[in-house]
Amino acid sequence: MRGARLAGGVSRRYAPAMLENDVFLRALRREPTPYTPVWLMRQAGRYLPEYNATRAKAGSFLALAKTPSLATEVTLQPLERFPLDAAILFSDILTIPDAMGLGLHFAGGEGPRFERTTADENSIAALKVPDMSALRYVFDAVREIKRALKGRVPLIGFAGSPFTLACYMIEGAGSPDFASVRRMAHGRPDLLQRLVAVNARAVAAYLNEQIEAGVDAVMIFDTWGGLLTTDAYHAFSLDSMRTVLAALRPGPDGREIPAIVFTKGGGQWLDAIAACGAACVGLDWTVDLAAARRRVGDRVALQGNLDPLVLLADAEAVARETMAVVRAAGAAPGHIFNLGHGIVPATPPDNVAVLVDTVHRESRAVRAETRGVL
């Protein structure tokens, strides 16, 4: 399918989606855009009072995520407040291990927990790629969100990286350092490799189902890959994401679906990540964006990378720091504005409005200045 031609000489790979606003997709393809597109990790979340109201109506986070109509409602809520350039499916990265039978639940104030772990030889040997019908609620949500968007902006689907899923599956919950996982990486690398390999097959199947349901782009969240040594990162995180990316299929209309890879704490491996097969590399706030662009050139788009805690400052600081990121990226094609990680719950919504307005306004100004120089 790659490189096939449509009527009029347009490549299937680059055939445009029928969208009112496709600036995000054009930036992923490193095409010139009139301004820098912006969306935000966790843009549907607890900082929005309307989200909290819907979550209360659902009764729990999992009920919210597993009810397509409510997942659609919260996915669209930030788009009603802010002129964002993409929507992202409301779900959770741990849906796959939940479908594997590990018993996901969310303890009050403690985050996600599993009833069962996969921390020994027998439990890992018993793991299988789940039947995707167990995740039908996700794919139904994608279809419902696409209908509700009515072509307004693209929809991003996502999954956790095979290694990040393994972290929660081994520890049974979140952890500041995932020490058990890292011990396994050094003491029983064969076990961790087996677990990551199953997860890679599951993530690829999961993202392909999201693509079939209609997402316009996908993102792999490698939240914990940055905890690893360089050798371990390549062996357990990056290689497994390469496997996933190589297995992704075109969309139902034949378009190639662009993928974003984000390793929090992975700036030191930027060159290797840029070569993994993704269209775009997400950067956290510790990375010098201008230096990153010089390193990767025009090989991939870059996404990021404002420190999320800037949004807890006053509006003047939000505008100033946002402008700094826009100017670090410059006017060259292939930048998508985002945070360096997800929005924190204490973020004032008014500061998000300042951020989005500043990105659009300042990036237009940067492009105008560049044209003036030329």
LINRA-V59523 format. One line per field, one symbol per residue. ss: DSSP state (2 for helix, 1 for strand, 0 for the rest). A space follows every 50 residues. Layout:
ss: ???
This chain:
ss: 00001022201222000000102222220000000011000000000022 22222222002222200222222222222220000111000000222222 22011110001111000000222220000002222222222222222220 00111111110222222222201000002222222220222222222222 22222222222220001111110022200222222222222222222000 00000001111110002222222200000111000000222222220000 11111102222200222222222222222000001111100000000022 222222222222222222222220
